[in-house]
Amino acid sequence: MSNDVKTMSSRLVQISENAILLVIGLATLYASGVEVKRLFDSGVVNLSDLFLLFIYAEVLGMVGAFYKSHRIPVTLPIIIAMTALCRMIILQSKDIDPVNILYEAGGILILAGAALLMSYKDKMSLEKIKLRQDQ
């Protein structure tokens, strides 16, 4: 494959990635606007509504982080998944078997451990970079 084709392919992937992230960002803004309007119309705010808005904020943060650094920190999707599981527990807690709540809580614990491990990995990577720069 020639360098021109590789460069063009790489550029096409980059443009596609940016377009998809733009759509995700706009859709998230729209969805959060619809949710806020619904909250004002109903006059009632539940904890699950706040978790949903937090998920929207985290998705926007993830899109923003990508545009800023051209990479997505792995911990952000993990935090979004944890928040989604918390919201699910709140929404279903009255209607589901208590064992399922324990499974979901276990999932949150596993995700929290993964986020902790990833933050240690990032910290160690930053320390390695600083050591290399000092040499």
Summary of the structure (lengths in Angstrom):
residues: 135
radius of gyration: 19.8
end to end distance: 38.1
largest distance: 61.2
contacts: 322
relative contact order: 0.07
helix: 87%
strand: 0%
